[in-house]
Amino acid sequence: MDNIYYFLRNLVIVYSIATFFVGFYLQKYFLYFFNKTKHILGLYILMFLLVPNESFFERFGMATLFPPLFKRVQNKHIYWLLVPINFVYAVTYHSSTAAVVGMFYVLLLASPSYKFFKIVVITGLVFAASLMIYLHPYVAMMYNVPKNEVIELVMKQHPLLAKDPNNTWRILLWDQILFNHFPGNIFGAGFGTPMLTYFPVEDPTKMPSLPYVVGGHNSFIYLFGRLGIVAIVFLGLIYRKVFKEFFNNRDQYLQSDSYIFFLSFFAISIVAAFNPVLETPIFASSYWLFLGLVARSVYNRSPKKIFQKDNATFAF
């Protein structure tokens, strides 16, 4: 820890988890709220989806609010509504993240079982990891050039790095977290310590704080850098539980309003894979809130008593 302020800024990773319990214990009120505001929300989304305005409509986070629009749409028809709306969102706001959300919904629609879905996801993760390892020698030259020339010089190293500056910057950030801090990142760098050395700068006055607070544009990689492998195992177990529950009881959830919470949680998970989410004050709370709503949906479907002691029941 270099400064208590930066330590507290990074601590959002921990205290934002409290919103999980808001979603878990107040789920029925969220259903009531979505039901009462669905038409207003629909008009708002339709207006700014067709007439882009980034001052009133965020470039990728709004994908998490699309599922509540179709609260009364049951069965698989909801996919045929969510897929095109995300692709329109991707085009009008030039957001590749929204396009990935749409493709992920297509994968959910095409997957006949959890086993098939797991194979596809694991294959994708292995491919992504292999690509990062392959590109590392080309990206590593950034550690030996002036900071203000990093992006231009790295993009010249390989055709894949030359395609899009935004994606190349993401790879530069991920490479620093995964490789530049290895093997220390296996246990995590903790809070209040600088994470990044090379990063895009929009406001030079914020330069002193950026190494501590700038997001990694992949929250799962960033949490690995801060908290180590334990955090990734923890999140992996959560996703395994959620996806197994979703696929094994999909028809049952399709007949209930709680289905929208799964889709919203999946959307914000995709957003977290390409943008700062779990390390930011606004989006981190949304992530844990939707996970809480999902957890309550699972609990309502089949309450499971883990253990009882002194007449107290602990359940998930």
Secondary structure, 3 states (H helix, E strand, C coil): CCCHHHHHHHCHHHHHHHHHHHHHHCHHHHHHHHHHHHHHHHHHHHHHHHCCCCCCCCCCHHHHHCHHHHCCCCCCHHHHHHHHHHHHHHHHCCCHHHHHHHHHHHHHHHCCCHHHHHHHHHHHHHHHHHHHHHHHHHHHHHHHCCHHHHHHHHHCCCHHHHCCHHHHHHHHHHHHHHHHCCCHHHCCCCCCCCCCCCCCCCCHHHCCCHHHHCCCCCHHHHHHHHHCHHHHHHHHHHHHHHHHHHHHCHHHHHCCCCHHHHHHHHHHHHHHCCCCCCCCHHHHHHHHHHHHHHHHHHHHHCCCEEEEECCEEEEC
